[in-house]
Amino acid sequence: MNIANRIFDAVIVVILLGLSFVTLYPFWNSLVISFNVGSDTALGGITFWPRVFTLENYQVVFKDERLVQAFFISILRTVVGTFLSITFTAMFAYGLTKKYLIGRKLFMVMCIITMFFTGGLIPTFILIRSLHLIDTFWVLVVPGMIVVWNLIIFRTFFQELPEGLEEAAKIDGCNHIRTFFSIIVPISGPVIATLSLFTAVGLWNDWFTASIYINNPQLVPIQTLLNQIINSNAMSEQLSSAGGEASEFVRKLKGVSTKSLVMATMMVTTLPIIMVYPFLQRFFVKGVLIGSLKE
């Protein structure tokens, strides 16, 4: 390797290290602040390590019944929503691969149009209200059951599968539904895993839907609750006035502040979805590339 190549590699490494630092430091700083005493955090200067270590922020978070309930709603929404979205989107895409399906091109065009044009917030709200989904758990799941982008990837992937698989299944007496679940789904692991992760991350991070359609505090996801807390900028005051075990606990604490509690809540909100990545990361490249190929 000559000197020019070594210099080029060194520059690339420096740039990547810089980008990694810029990307990771805000998350690390939030984690550090969540472990620091709130009154000390207010003095500023917290960078890489907690100056006065404490677990009180997390104790307050996990003693607040609202946060626990919101956390449960987020997990339930992510699991149920991802399962329904992947199942229905994959089944829809599988049907669109059948050349004898009447109007399949029209269905595809209508789906693609929705990628570029939406009805807007007011028509969507009227539709959701007409379906009696306002203030129900299903409003967090049903609108995302068909994702057009995932539909295109699924359809392209299914089109690449050998026709002999389905013909062999038909000879063995399988109908379309059994062929799909017994033959197609088992060999679609990479693309299903990849799109499941994308869908799960989207559902986990979504706070807007609940802020528009949910009024019942028992159905608010933790992301929406966190957004409300950040906007109000008075989390400790809210906890103190909320009543219950959390408020009594907050009154006993001296080192908890709004910022430290917000950071602790952010960590509790973020870590679960980060923990999913290592298990599905190996499917990313293979799943997306397979779904993006077109003959």
N, C-alpha and C positions, 0 to 999 in steps of 0.2 A: 504494500500500500504506500503510495507516494505521499509527500507532504500536503499537497492540495486536498487529497481525499481525507487525510487526518484532520486538517483544519475544518473541512466541511462537516465531518462527523462531530467534531467538538462543538461547532456552532449549533448544529441540530440538537445535541444533548443539552447545551445551555438553554436554548429556546424552550425545549420540552420541560426542563426543570423549572424554568420561570413560569410557564403556563401551569404546571402542576402546583407550584406554590400559590399562585394567584387563585387557583380553583379550590385548593384544599384549606388555605389559611382561614377564610371566613368561617368554614364549618368547625375547624379546630378551635378558633377563638370563641365561637359560641359554646362549644363543649367546655372550654376552660372556664368561661364566665358562669356556666351552670353549676360548676363545682366551687365557685368562690362566694364568700359571704357577700350578701347584697350591699350592705353599708360600705364595705371596702371597695366593691365594684364601682360604686358611685364616685369614688375619688379618681377613677380613670387609671390608665397605665397597665391594664391587664392585657397581656399579649400571648405568651406561649405557655405559661404555667399559672395555676391558681396561686394567688398571694396568701390568701387565708382559706384553706381548704374546708369545705363543709358539704354535708349531704342533706342539709335542711331543705334546700330547694326541691329536691326530688321527693323528700318526705311529704312536703306540702302538696306536691302534684298528685302523688298516689293516694293521699287522704281526701282529696276533693272528689266527691261523688259525681259531680258534673263531668269532670275530665275522664274518670273511669268509664262512665256511661258513654261519653262521646267516643272514647277509644274503642269500646265494644262495637258501637255502630259503624265505625270506620272499618274495623276488621270484617264484620259481617257483610258490609257493603262490598268490600274488595273481593271477598271470597265468592259470594253469590253473584255479584255483577260480572266478575271475570268468567266464572263457569257458564253463565247464561250467554254472555256476549260471544265467547269463543264457540260454544255449541251452536247457537243460532246462526252466527256468521259463517261458520264452516259448512253447515247444512245448506244454507242459501247458496254459498259459492259452489258447493258440489252439484246442486241442481242446475246452476248456470253453465256448467261444463257439458251438459247433455245437449247435443245438437238438435235432437228431436223435440226439445222443450219449446212450445209455441210462445213467441214473444220474448225469448231470452235476451235478444239484443236490446229490445225496448226496455226491459227491466234494468239492464246494465246501464243504459244511457240515463234512465231516471235516477239511478243510484249515483252516477258520476256527477250529475247536475247538482245534487245536494252537497257535493264536496266544494263547489265554487259559489253556490248561492244558497242562502238560508232565509227562512221566513222572518227572522228578527225576533227580538225578545217578546214583544207584545203578542204576535200570532202564536208563538210557542207557548206562552203563558196561557192563552185562551184554550189552546189544544190540550195542555196538561190539565187545566181545570175541567174541561169537558169530559176528560177521561177519569175524573174523580181521583186524581193522583196527588192533589195538593195535600200537604201535611201527612203523607204516608211514606213508609219506607221504600215503596216501589218506585217513587219518583226519582230516587237515587240510582235506580238500576235500569228501569225499562227504557228511558231515552237513549241509552248507550248499548242496547242489545245488538244492534247492527252497526258495525263500523265499516264504512265503505273502503277505507284504505286497507284494512285487514281483509276485507272481502276480495279485493283485487289480488292480493298476495296469495290468499287461499285458492282462488280460482286458477291462477297461473300455475301454482304448485300441483293442483289436482289434474290439470291438463297435461302435465309432463309425466304422469304415472302411466305405465303400460296398460293398454286396453285389455291385455290378456288376463290381468288380475280380476277384473270385473267379469269377464267372460267365464273364467274358471269358477267364480263364485256363483254365477247364474246357473251353470251346469250342475253345481252342488245344491241348487234349490234356494239360493239366497235371493231375497227381494232387495229393493234399493236401500231400505233402512238398515237391514242386517248387513248388507255389503258395506255400507258406509261405516257402521260402528265396529264391524268385525274385521274388515279388510283395510279400509282407507285410513281410519283413525290410528290404528296401531303403527302404521308405517309413516305417519305424519308427525312423529314426535318432535323433531327439531323445530318445524315451523309452528306447531301448536305451542311448544314451550316458549319460543321467542315472542310470539304475538300475545301469549298469556301474560308475559312479564310486562310488555308494553301497555296492555290493557289494565293490568293491576296497578301499575305506576300512575296511569292517568286517573283511575278511580280514586286511588289513595290521595293524590295531590289535589283533587278537585274540591274546592271550597265554595265555588260560585253557585252551583246548583242548589245546595241546601240553603244558601243565603236568600235565594229567591222564592223557593217553594216550600220551605220548612219553617213552621212557627212553633211546633211542639219542641220544647227543650230536650225531651227524652229522645228525639230523633236527630239531633244535630251532630254531625261528624266532628271529630276533633280538629280537623283542618279549619272548618268554619268557625268553631269555637275559638281556636287560636287566633284567627283573623279578627274576630270580634274583640278579643282581649287586647291584641296589639293596637287596634284602632282606638279602643277606649283608654289605653295606656294607664289602666288603674286596676291591675289584676289583684294586687294584695288587698286593695280596698274592697273589690268585689268578693274575694274569698272571705274577708272578715265580716262582710254583711250578708253572706249567703246562708249562714247558719250551719248547724251540723258539726261534725267532728273536725272538718278542715278549718272552719272559721275559729274554733276554739284553739286549734293547734297553731294557727297563724298568730293569734293574740299573744301566745307564749314566746314567740320567736322575736329576736331583735335584729338578726342579721339577714332577713329576707327582704328583698326589694322587688318592685315590679319587673325590672329588667332581668334580674337573676331568675325569677320564676318563668318569665317568657322564654328565656334560653333553655331552661330545663324542660319546659313543655315542648319546645321545638325539637330537642333531642329525643324525647319520648315519641314524638310524631314521626321523626325521620328514621330512627334506627331500625324499626321493623322492616321497612321496605328495602333498606340497604342490606339487611341480612339475607334477603331473598336472592340478591344478585349472584353471589358465588355459586349457588346451586344451579342457576340457569345460564350463566355466562358462556359456558362451553357450547351452548346451542345457538348463540347469537349469529355468528358468521355463517354457519352452515344453514340455519333456518332462513335467514333473510336472503341470502344469495340464491338458495333453491327457489324461494318464492318469487324472486325477481327475474328469473330466467324466462325467456320466451322463445319458442321455436320459430 
